[in-house]
């Protein structure tokens, strides 16, 4: 089995020797343990090595998870050609009142607002392998002032429900005031600033990829300030305008906005590619153009993908965009498609590495528990790559890796007992039969 200590050894400059050894024991325990990944359960799988109190002290220390993840990935990723940053939020359901940052957040899985913790995650995407690697998980916590602002907005929305929209009669046009960033975007900005500062020299980052929730002028401005480009998605009915190219009158402000983009009748000159799926009877058309939107202060590189179903005569379209005006239409589609890989990071962190399990309630332990699950994503993926090569089987997954480590732990514990009772006991050359027990792919 691949040795965990081999991959953790380069972290000696970031962590003290004792803390690094504790991390190695915890990681080794999580790779083979069954049940919830709580501090108590981890202590049960590290009998003779770490006590519960030692694990508790480890969780209460400030740990530089971002530096650790960057170091591990830089040493193990083999010269990736195109590297992207991707961000998204995930909710972790919790009960009680004492957990730091607990609040009511909308959960897309259950389609309702639930008591939970909200984390903003940033991952590194290797486009060539179409693989996402976890970097940082930060908790979204509302301050009392922000809660009050949100409360007032909800009340104002309820009062205005069914009433007239738009400005009051007689009001003059005034430029929009610069408002404070919403909590979600405030956290995103601080994460990107920290990551880009520390990742410099290790990876070259040019693009941030976000889903439709990040497809707005606020995130575009954050990316512009950090000298990176945004690739995201607009609403299907977003009001787009061609840039006005005609003659303007001598007096007054120059005209900026031209004709509005009609999604049903897009100009033929912007058509880049047509694909026909004879099996599904679907025609796909891809358009690329530079357009304006009144919410953004810059031109956008727009890609519209239209699909026409010949069986049902129904038409649909998706609107992608980038702030990089020179980016090819296919790259915009590919970059946005790769964004979904971060969802696998969240899935694995919850299913295998305890993002849904931890029972910590204080700020630092909560942050450490969440980031430990993200770190386990990276270590397990690196170990899994070596595990596949060793067994010459590309179908092996995380469950197979855990089964092998668990079997290996049982074998080691059994051999210690045998050796104590009979030092002259002859050991077999291989334990492959035992290590394959419980695997899905053998």
N, C-alpha and C positions, 0 to 999 in steps of 0.2 A: 504493500500500500504506500502511496506517496506520503512522505513525511511532512506534517504541518509545520514543524520547526524550521524546515528548509526555506519556506516561503515567508516566515515571520522574522527570520534573522536580520534582513536589511532594515527592519524597523528599530533596531537597537539605538540609532541616533535620535529617534523621536520619542521613545519610551525608555524609562529606567529598566534595568535588568530584571528587577523583581516584578514590576508591572507587566513587562513583556512575557515573563514566564507564566504569570497568572492568566494573561490573554491566551497563551498557547494551550494551557490546560482547559480553559473555558471553551475555546474553539474545538479542541479535540473531543470534549464531552458532548458538545452540540452536534458534532458530526455523527455520533453513534447513539445518542439517547433517544428514547421514545417518550411520548407524552408532551406536555406543555413545556415551553422553554422559559420557565420562571427561575428565579434565583434559587428557590428551594429545590426544584427538580435538578438543576445543574449541580448543586452541592451533593445530591444523592449519587450522581454519576461521576463525581470526583473524590470519592471516599479514599482517604489516605493521602490526598494531594492538596485539596483546598477545603476549608471549612465554610459553613454558611456565612459566618461573620467576615471572613476574608473576601468572599465574593461580594458581600454587601459593601465593604469598604472600596472594592474595585469599582462598583457601580456609582459610588459617591464621589469619585475623583473626576476632574476635568480631563478629558481625553481628546487629542487632536485628530478626530476621525477623518477630516478632509485630507490632512497631510498623509495619514496612514493609507487611505485609499489611493491617492495619487502615486505614492511611492510603490505600492504593490502593483498597480496597473502599469506604471511606466516600465517596471522591470520585467513584466510578464507579457505585455502586448508587443507583438512583433512588428514594429515599424508600420503602424496603420497609415494609409495614404490620406483618407478623408475622415476627420473626426468632427463630430457635431455635439452640441450641448442640447439636451432636451429637458423640459420641466413639466411637472404636473402635480396635482394634489391628491392625497389619499386620506380617507377617514378610517379611524380605528374606534369601534364602538366600545364604550365604557359605561359602567354604572357608578353610583355613588356621587359624592360631592367634593371629595378632598383631592382628587387627582389634579395636578397642575395643568391649567389650560383647558379643563373640561368645559364644554359648552354645547349648544345645540347647532349642529351643522346638517346641511342637506346631504343625504346619502343616496348616490345614484343607483346603487345596487337594490336597495329597498324602496327607492322612489319616495322617500319621506324624510322629514327632519328628525334627527335622532341625537341623543346625548352621546357625544363622542369627542375624540381628539382629532385635530386636523394637522397633517404634516405636508409640507412642501418639499418635494424631492427633485434633485437635479442629477441627471445621469449623463454619462459619456457614451456616445454611439460610434462604434466602428462600422462605417457604412459598407466597407468591403465585405465584412463577415455578417453584416446586418445583426449586430449583437450590441446589447446595451449593458454598461457597467455602472454600478452605483457609485456616486460621489458623496452626496451630502443630503441629510434629511433634517429639516428644521421645523420646529413646531410653530404653528400659527396661533398666537395668543392676542386677544383683543384687550386693549387698555380700557379703563372705565370711561374715558372721554370718547373713544371710538364706539363703545357700546351705546353711549348716549346719542351719538350722531346717527347710528344705524336705527335706533329706536324712533328718532324724530322723522327720519326718511320714510319708515314704514307707516307711521301715523299720517304723514302728509300724503302718501300714496293712497291710503284708505279714504281720506277726505276727498281727494280728487277723483276717485273712482266714478266713472260715468259722467263726469263733468267735462267742460271744455278744455281742450289742450292747446298748447302753444303760448306765445307771449300775450300779455294784456293789451287791450286796445289802446292805441296811442303811445305805446312804449317804443323807444328808439333802439336801433341796433347798437349794441355795445360789444366789444371784444370779450371773449371768455376769460375769466380770471384764472390765474394759476392756482389750482387747489392742491391740498396735500394728497399724497398718494394714499390710495385705499390700502388697508392692512395686507391684503394678498400681494399687491404689487410692491409695497414697501419691503416685505420679506423677500420677494423675488429679486429685487434690486440689490439688497444687501448680500444675498447668496451669490449672485452673479459677480458682484464686485470682489468678494472674497475668493471665489473660485478662479476667476481670470487672473487675479494677482498671484495666486500660488501655483497655478498650472503653467504660467509663463515659463518657457524654457524646456518644458516637458512635452507639451502638445501645442500645435497651432490651431486655434479656434477662430472660425470666421462666422459661424452661423448658430443661432439659437432657434430651436424648433419647438413650437407650442401648439396645442389644439385650439379650437375655436374660442375658448375662454381667454386666450392670450392674443387673439387677433384684433387688437385695438390700438389706438394712437398712443395710449399710455405706455404699453410694452414696447411699441416701436420707438418712442422717445428714449426709454431706458436703454434699449439696444444701441441706438445712435450715440448716446452719451458714452457708452462703453466700447464704441468702435467695432461693433459686430452687427451682422445683418439678421433680420427676423424673417422666418418662414412660417406662415400660419394659414388659417382658413377664415374667410368671411362668411356672413350669413348668405343664404341662397338668394335673398332679395335685396342685398346691399346696393345702395344707390351709388353707382359708378358713373363717371363722366369722362368723355374724351377731352383732351386738352384743346382749347379753342385756338384755331390757327388762322381764322379769317381776319379781316381788317377791323380795327377798333376805331371808335370815334375819337376826335381830337381832344374832346373835353372829358373829364371824369376819370375814374379808375379803369385800368385796362381790363378787358374781359378775360377771365381765366377758364371758366367751365364752358365746354362745348355741348354737343348732343349727349343725352343720357344713354347709357348702354342698355339696349333692349336684348335681354337674354334669349328671346324667341327668334330674333332676327339679327344675328351677329354678322358683321361684314365678312365676306369671303376672303378678303386679303389677310385677315388675322388667323385663318385656319392653318394649323401646323401639321396635323396628322389625322388620318381617318383610319379606324380599325373596324373590321367587320367580323363578328363572331357568328358564323353560320349555324353552329350547334344551338346557341341560345337565342338566335335571331335578334341580335343587338348590334346597333351601329354606334360606335364611340368616336366623337369628334373632340379634338384638343385645340383650343385657341389660346394665343398669347398676345397681350397688348399692354401698353402703358396707359394707366388711367388715373383719375383723381377721385378722391372721396372727401367730402366736406369735414369729416372728423379728423383726417390726417393732414399734416402740414407739408406733405411731400408726395411726389409721384410714386405710384405703386406698380410693380411688375405683376400683372394679373394673368393667371392661367385659369381658363374655364374649361371644364371637362363635361361635355354633354353626352347623354346616352338616350338613344331612341329605340324603344322596344317595338319591333315589327309585328309581334303577335297581339299586343294589347294597344298599340298606337299611343303609348304613354311616353312622355319625355321628362327627363330629370337632368339636373346639372349641379356641379360643385364648383365653388369659387376659391381657388388658392391664391396666395399672394406672397411676394417677397419685397423687402426694401432694397434688395440688390437688383438694380435695373438691368444688369447685364447677364443675369443667371438664366440658363437655358430652361425651357418649359419642362422638359423631361426630368431635369435635376430637381426642380421645385416639387414635382410630383413624388419623385423618389425620396427626397429629403423628408417631406411630410409623411410619407408612408412609413419611413423608418422610426418615426416618433412613437409608434405603438409599442416598440420594444421596451419602453419604460414601464408599461403596464405589466410586463412579465417580471420586472424587478419587484413591483409591489405584490404581485401574486405569489412569487417565491418567498418573499420576506414574510408574508402572512401565513402561507401554507407550511413552510418548512422551518423558518428561522425565528419565529416568536414575536412578530410585529403585532399580532392579535392577542398574545398570551401574557405579556408582562404585567405584573401587579404593582409596579412602582408608582408612587404618588407625588414625589418631590421633583422639582425642575431638572436637576442634573441627572438623577437616575433615570427619569423618563427619556431624556435626550440620549443618554448612553444606551439604554435598552433598544430604542428605535434605530440608532446608528449601528449598533452591534448586528442587528438583523440585516441591515444594508451591507455591512462589511462581510457578513457570512455569504451573501450573494456572490461577491467577488472571489472569495477564497474557494467556495464550492465549485464555481465555474472553472477556475484555474485547475483545481484538483480533478475535476471531471474530465477536462481535456486530456490530462496525463493518464487518467484511468481508462479512457477510451482507447488511447494509443497502446497502452500496455496490454489490454484485452483484445485489441484489434476489432473493436465493435463500436461503430458510430451511433448505435441506437441506445446506448446506456444513458440513463438519466439520473437525476438527483436521488430518487428513491433507491436506485441500484447502488449509488455511492454510499448512502447512509446504511443500507443493508450490509455492504461489504465492511465498512468501518465497525459496525456493531458486532458482526461475526468475528472480526479480528480482535476486538476487545475481549470477547468471551473466550477465544482461543488463548490469548495472552494470560488472562486471569486463571484459566484452567491449568496451563502449563506451569505457572508459578506454584500452584498447589501440588502438582505432580512432582516438580523438582524438589520441593521441600521434603516430601515423603520418600522419594527415590531419586537421588542425584544421578544414578547410572541409567536412567530411563532414556531409551533411544528415540530421538525425535524424527518424524517423517520429513522428507525433503520439501513437500509442498502442502499447503492448506487450501488449495483452490476449491475443493469440494465443499468445505465448510464456509469459505468466504462467498460462495455463490448462493448460499441458502437465503431465501427470502427475496431474491432479485426478481425483477419483472423480465429483464433481458439477461440471458446467461450466455 
